[in-house]
Amino acid sequence: MEIKISARQMLKILYVLSWIIFIGVCIEAGSFVFNAFFTLVINPVNASYFNLSGLYAYDPGHFAVMLLLMWIVTVLKACMFYLIVKILEDKKLDLAQPFNKATGRFISGISYLAVGTGLFSCWGIKYAAWLVKQGVQMPDAQQLRLGGADVWLFMGITLLVIAQIFKRGIELQTENELTI
């Protein structure tokens, strides 16, 4: 017995999953902002929420920079899933004619966000490594939610290439529609 899932059914499943991930990443980004503000302004004991108590004890300025990098990475991920939810919600993903401007902008936007996520993740990892050299006890990249910088960069560059292919496909499709 073979189960067949159509493209439309798969898009509906991906739409639901995208919403779930988008909500989760937004909650994570909001918790970073709230807990960072709470830690820096009200109660420094809350630095343990981020596993960065040693960093806060070393220097609250470095603590703030590390949180900012973590927050930027999380916000870029949220923006990426917002674009996914938006294109699926607006039903601009036309399977009959996939080479359209909305799809091209979508792929370009996702690629830039992925490259940005990779760059900021890499920056955060290097900053954490520098802090370790200074004698600060730091958690690993996964606990800082900065892991996978190389994967994000690889995905972003791959999507940039696909975006350029889509751009050319849009040009060819437009020329083809004008000649008919």
C-alpha positions in Angstrom: 0.0 0.0 0.0 1.4 3.3 -1.0 0.4 6.7 0.5 0.5 9.6 -1.9 0.6 13.1 -0.7 -0.2 15.8 -3.2 1.8 19.1 -3.4 -1.2 21.0 -2.1 -1.5 18.7 0.9 2.2 19.0 1.6 1.9 22.8 1.4 -0.9 22.7 4.0 1.2 20.6 6.3 4.2 22.9 5.8 2.0 25.9 6.5 0.9 24.5 9.9 4.5 23.6 10.8 5.7 27.0 9.7 3.1 28.7 12.0 4.2 26.5 14.9 7.9 27.3 14.4 7.2 31.0 13.8 5.3 31.3 17.1 8.0 29.4 18.9 10.8 31.6 17.6 8.8 34.7 18.3 8.3 33.6 21.9 12.0 32.8 22.2 12.9 36.3 20.8 10.5 37.9 23.2 11.9 36.0 26.2 15.4 37.2 25.3 14.3 40.8 25.3 12.3 40.5 28.5 14.9 38.5 30.4 17.8 40.7 29.2 15.9 43.8 30.3 15.0 42.1 33.6 18.6 41.0 34.2 20.3 44.3 33.2 17.9 46.6 35.0 16.1 44.8 37.8 17.7 41.6 39.0 21.1 40.3 37.8 20.4 36.9 39.3 18.3 36.2 36.2 21.5 35.8 34.1 21.3 32.1 34.9 18.3 31.9 32.5 20.8 32.3 29.7 23.5 30.1 31.4 25.6 33.3 31.3 26.0 34.0 35.1 29.8 33.9 34.7 29.7 36.4 31.9 27.5 38.8 33.8 29.8 38.6 36.8 32.8 39.3 34.4 31.2 42.3 32.7 27.5 43.3 32.2 28.6 45.1 28.9 29.9 41.8 27.4 26.7 40.1 28.7 24.6 42.7 26.8 26.5 42.2 23.6 26.2 38.4 23.8 22.5 38.7 24.4 22.2 41.2 21.5 23.9 38.7 19.1 21.6 35.9 20.4 18.5 38.1 20.0 19.5 39.1 16.4 19.9 35.5 15.3 16.5 34.6 16.8 14.8 37.6 15.2 16.3 36.8 11.8 14.9 33.2 12.2 11.5 34.7 13.1 11.6 36.9 10.1 12.4 34.0 7.9 9.4 32.0 9.1 7.3 35.1 8.8 8.1 35.2 5.1 7.3 31.6 4.8 3.9 32.0 6.6 3.2 35.1 4.6 3.7 33.6 1.2 1.7 30.5 2.1 -1.1 32.7 3.7 -1.3 35.1 0.7 -1.4 32.1 -1.7 1.2 33.8 -3.9 3.0 30.5 -4.4 1.6 29.6 -7.8 2.5 26.0 -8.7 1.2 26.4 -12.2 3.6 29.3 -12.9 6.3 29.2 -10.2 8.5 31.8 -11.9 6.8 34.9 -10.7 8.1 38.0 -9.0 6.5 37.2 -5.6 8.3 33.8 -5.5 11.6 35.5 -6.6 11.4 38.1 -3.9 10.5 35.3 -1.4 13.6 33.2 -2.2 15.8 36.3 -2.2 14.5 37.4 1.1 14.9 34.0 2.7 18.5 33.8 1.3 19.5 37.1 2.7 18.0 36.2 6.1 19.8 32.9 6.1 23.1 34.5 5.3 22.5 37.1 8.0 21.7 34.4 10.5 24.9 32.6 9.6 27.0 35.7 9.9 25.6 36.8 13.2 25.8 33.2 14.5 29.5 33.0 13.5 30.1 36.4 15.1 28.5 35.2 18.3 30.5 32.0 18.4 33.8 33.9 17.8 32.8 36.4 20.4 32.1 33.6 22.9 35.4 31.9 22.0 37.2 35.2 22.6 35.5 35.5 26.0 36.6 32.0 26.9 40.2 33.1 26.1 39.7 35.9 28.6 38.9 33.4 31.3 35.1 33.6 31.2 33.2 30.4 31.6 30.8 30.2 28.7 28.3 27.5 27.6 28.7 25.9 24.2 27.2 27.3 21.0 24.1 25.1 21.1 23.1 26.4 24.5 23.6 29.9 23.3 21.3 29.1 20.4 24.1 30.2 18.0 25.0 26.7 16.7 25.0 25.9 13.0 26.5 29.1 11.6 28.1 27.1 8.8 24.8 25.4 7.9 23.0 28.8 7.8 25.7 30.2 5.6 25.6 27.2 3.3 21.9 27.4 3.0 21.9 31.1 2.4 24.5 30.9 -0.4 22.6 28.0 -1.9 19.4 30.0 -1.8 21.1 33.0 -3.3 22.1 30.8 -6.3 18.5 29.5 -6.6 17.3 33.1 -6.3 19.4 34.1 -9.3 18.1 31.1 -11.3 14.6 32.1 -10.4 15.4 35.7 -11.5 16.5 34.4 -14.9 13.4 32.1 -15.1 11.2 35.1 -14.4 12.9 37.0 -17.2 12.4 34.1 -19.6 8.8 33.6 -18.6 8.1 37.3 -19.0 9.7 37.3 -22.5 7.8 34.2 -23.4 4.5 35.8 -22.4 5.2 38.9 -24.4 6.1 37.0 -27.6 2.9 34.9 -27.6 
